[in-house]
Amino acid sequence: MVNDGPVFMKVYLPDVSLIRPKAYPGERHHMGLFRRRRHEKIEYENIGVKESLTEMKDLSEQIIDLSYSAILFDSEDIAEQVNELEERLDKLLYNVRIGLMLAARNREEAEQLSGILQVASAAEQIGNASQDLMRIFEEGVEFRPFAPFFLKKGDEKIWAIRVSEDSDINHRKISELGIESETGSRIIAIKRGPRWIYDIEPERRIKDSDILIARGVEDGLKELVAYAKGEVKWGKYRR
C-alpha cells in the first residue's frame, strides 16, 4: 500500500491500491483521456488578458505536478485531470489571442503585444507536453518499472502521505497551517475516499484519512509526514 513516506525507495512501482480503484486481472480503467477533438470550436470567454495569463501560469505549474503524479501513482484519475487542465489552457490561449487582436490598433502595437502572446503560447505548450506524457495510459502498458528511476533523481520528490486521526492538522485550513512555509512542501492534490481534490484552495480543510499528494525536498516531506502521523505538534519544525 502507499503509506506515509517516500515512494522512491523501491525499484518497482509501489502498491497503489490507495490511489487508484481496484480492477479485476487484465482490466484497465481506460477513461478516454483524449476525447476532445482538436477541430471542436473553442468559445471565447470575456475575461481580460492579464487574468488569462495569471491563470495560465498557475495551471502550467499544476499540470506538471499532476502529470508526474499520474505516472508515479499509475493513476488514470489524475491523468484525466491533466487532460482537463490542458483543455482549459487551450481556451485561455484562445482568449489571449482574441484579446490581443482587439487591443492592437496598428502594426506597431501588434508587435509590442507579440511578446505577451509568446508567453501564453509557452504555457500552453507545457500543457501539450504534459498531455503527451499521459498517452502512456492510452497504450495499455500494465507494468511501468521505469517510473521510480525517471523521477527519483530530482531534488524535489512527490510523496503520498496519509493523515492520521491523531494529527493536529485534522480539520484545519491550509491557510491556517501555512504548510508550504512551514515544511517547504506543497500539496498538489488530495485523495479523500474515492474522490480526488485538485483545487487546493487556502480555505480547504484537511481531514482524517486524507491522502495528501505533496511535492518538496525530502527533509521537508519527512517533516510533513511526522505532522500527518501525529508524531509531533504543528510548528515544531518552524523555520
N, C-alpha and C positions, 0 to 999 in steps of 0.2 A: 504494500500500500504506500501511497505517497504520504509520508509523515513529515513532522516538523524537521527542518534541517535541509542540508544540501542534497540536490538531486544529481550532482555532478561526480559523486564519489564512486560510482559504479560504471563498469564498461558498457553494460547493456541498459536499455531504457528501463526506468522504474516501472513498477506496477502502478498503472494509472487508474485503478478502479474507483478512486475518489473523484477523479476529474472527468472521466467520460462514462456514458451509460454502458451497462452490460450488453453484450451481444452473444448470440449463440455462435459456436465454432463455424468459421467460414463466412459469417455475416459481417457486412460492412455498413456503417451508417452514412451512406452517400447522401449528401444533403443538397446536391445541385448547387455547388458553390458559385458557379459562373452562369447563373440563369439569365441575367440581363444581357440582351443582345446589343451590340455596340451601335446599331443603327436606330435604336429607340430614341425618341425625342426627349431632350432634357428641358424641363420647364424652367424659365427664368424666375428667380426669387428677387423681390425688391428689397435687397439688403445692400449696404454700402460696400465699396471695395475694401476699405480698412477692416470692417468687421469680417468680411470673407477671408481676407489674408490672415487675420488673427486666428480664425477657426481652422484654416488650413494648416497653420503652423502647429497648433495643438494636436490636430488629427494625425499629421505626419509623424509626430513623436509617438503617439499612442499606437499607431498601426505597426510601427517597427517592433515595439514591445510585444504586441499581441501576436504578430506573425511568428516571432521566435518562440513565444509561449506555446502556440499551437503545435509547432513541430516538437518541442521538448516534451510536452504532455500528451502528444498524439491526440489532440482534441479537435474534432470537426466542428464542435460548437464555437470554439474560438476562431477557427478558420472561417466560419460563416460570418462572424462579426468583422473580420478583416475585409471580407468581400463587401459588406455593407458600408464600411468606412471608406473603401476605395470608391464606391459609387457616390458617396457624399462628396469626396474630393473632386470627382468629375463635375458634379453640379456646381460646386463652389468655383472651380476654374472657369466654367461657362459664365457664371455671374461676373467674375472679374473681367473676363474678356468683353462682355457686353457693357459693363460699367465704364471701362477704359475707352471703348469706342464712343460712348455717349459723351465722355468728358473731353475728348480731344477735338479741338475746333479747327486745327490746321496740322500740317505735317510736322512742324517744329514741336508742338505739344505732343503729338503722337510718338515722336522719337524720345521725348523725355519720359513718357509713360511706359515705354517698351521695357525698361528695367523692372518695373513692377510686374509686368506680365511674365518675365523670365523667372522671377521669384516664385510666382504662383505655379508656373509650369514645373519647376523643380520639385515643389511639394507634391504635385500630382504624380510626377514620375516616381517618387518614393512609394506612393500608393500602388502604382502599377507593378513595381518590383516586388513589393510585399505580397500582392495578389498572385504574382507568378510563383512565389515560394509555396503558396497554398495549393498549387496544382498537383503537388505530391499526393494529396488526398484523393484527387480525381483518378490517379493512376492505380489506386488499389494496392499500394505497396504495404504489405502487412507488417513487415519487420524492418525497422529502421535503426540499426545499431550505431549508425554514424552520428546521430544527433548529439550525444554527450561529447564526443570528440570535436564536433563542429562548434559547440558553444562554450565549453569549459575553459578555453584558453583566455577568454576576455577578462578584464579586470572586474567588470560587473557581472553578477550572476542573476539568475531568476530562480527563486525557490517557491515552493508551495508550503504554506505554514498554517496549521490548524490552530484555532483559538480555543483554549480550554475554558471550561466554566469557572475555573479558579482565577482566571486572569482579570486584573483590574482594568483592562482595556475594554471589557464587555460593556455594551450599551453606552459607549462614549463616542462622541462625534470625532471624526477625523481631524476637523479643525481644532477641536479642544486638545487633542493629543499632540498635534504637530509632529506626526510620525516621521516625516522627511527630515525635519530639522533635528529631531531627537536621535534618530538612528542612521540617517543618511540613506534610508531605504524608501522606495516609492511604491505604493500599492497601485498596480495596474489593472487588477481585476479581482473580483470576489466571487467565490462559488458558495452559494447559500442553498443547501439542499440540492435539488435538481436544477436550480436556476443560476444563471450567470449574471453578474452585475458588472458592467463595463463603465458606466457613468459614475466615476468615483468623485462625487461632489464633496466639498468640505463639510457639509451638514449631514452627510450619511453616517449612520451609526454602525459600529462593528458589533456583531452578535456572537453568542456562544456557538461553537461548532462551525463558524465561518472558516472557509479555506482562503487565505489571503495569497494571491499571486503577487509577489513583491520582487522588485529589481533593486540591486545595490551591490556594494562591495561586501565581501564575505564577513568582515568583522561587524558591520552594521546589521547584516541579516541575522547573524548569531544573536545580537542584542534583541532584535525584534522577536526571534524565536523564544528567548528567555522571557520576554514580556508576555508573549502569547500563551506560553505554557503556565504562566502564573508563578514562575520561579523567582521573579524579582518584581518589586513595585515599580510602577511607571515613574520615570525620572531618575532612576538610579545611575544611568549612564549619561546623564545630561552633560553635554559638552560646554 
